[in-house]
Amino acid sequence: MRRGGLPGLRICRWCLGRLHSSDPDSAALLGSELAARLGMELDDAGCQLCGGIFASIDMMAEEAAAALRGSGAEVGSFYVSVEIPRSSADLEDELRSGLRLSGGISAKRLAIRLLTRALGARLGIPARAEEPDAVLSFSPRGFRGLSLSPLYVEGRYLKPAGERTRRIGRGGCGGTGRVPREVAGASGEPASVERAIEEHLRLAFGAEGVTITWTGTDREHVEVAGRGRPFLAKLSGAKRRASWVMEEPHPRIASLRLIGGRREAELRASRTLYDVVEAYAELDRDAEELAGLVESMEGTELRTGGRGRIVARALARAEGRALAAAICAEHGADLRSALAGILGVGAEAVRLRVVDVVEDCEGYPLRPPGKGFNARRPPCRQLAQAQGTPEEDQEPHDRGGPQGALPPHGGI
Ligand SMILES: [Zn+2]
């Protein structure tokens, strides 16, 4: 650089060095050498190209590390974001074209490199550009803040008949997340699976916000048992990113796991899912002939809300005046109305229980429910055993019912 090339410009050793070299490690040393050779005075704190950010890297890293520790968030990786004011970047462009300087490294890139290294040493966790747990933001004025990346979880819910899936209104916790954990409404709000899931996730993950994406829901009269129905949730501001696994499972949540991120969540939300449903109705006449009619639903389409839903498989068994069926149908089919029509009864006479939700019905161990569907249900595991007793049912139960062997392609 020629002498007098920077009239009146205040510049730090890092910026002088980085204009001439793209090696982040040698910028400061190179800048000092150049300044000495050219007889230039350096101004580390008052640099107009970086706002003095490089002179305070250690201080800022210290502040950010303390903030991260103080937040109590369980963070396994981080990412550094740096904002350099537009005016500084414009001045650098002007200078580069005036001095015909090409190459080097931008203030933003060098600051990210140096801050990442300083933070890595203090935090002992890796920096990661993809799906980091926390993003630490800086500007020349200092550490600007910490933001926790959203977590995406996939779970499956269970529901007793008579309970809503979706909540009616918001209210409830008033946005504070400080709510009692029981399922039934303490605040006058009717119990719903949605509320139970939201409250559980908020507490288990220490999350500030919970947004559920439903991949299907169930009408109030439907029971959801077995593996349950999948749902996806986005958790914002989640601090318990590792210790949530220690949390006691919630009775409405059959399973819960972290998934990769937003793209995976979107992909999983867009799947076509099939419900494996057990149906039971007590009739005032012999059910034998009606069982055949129910089985003829297989391969047909039920129109619900203007859209056709395929009934992939249907099995039915008459037990005197009762009819038990197992149906695998595309989610959304109104099986209760369809069955009531076939059986010639009111819809209330048909009881429905979703025992699984799968991506493909083929190969699923479909089986009509045994006697006692109407009885108060024991927990699923006991039920599978009870159904396997010879008094209840003569069929072999090597698959252990819906709670036992699961189709390999069912997915969560
Ligand atoms: Zn500078």
Boltz pocket constraint, residues with backbone or C-beta under 6 A from the ligand:
constraints:
  - pocket:
      binder: B
      contacts: [[A, 11], [A, 12], [A, 13], [A, 14], [A, 15], [A, 16], [A, 43], [A, 44], [A, 47], [A, 48], [A, 49], [A, 50], [A, 51], [A, 52], [A, 53], [A, 54]]
      max_distance: 6.0
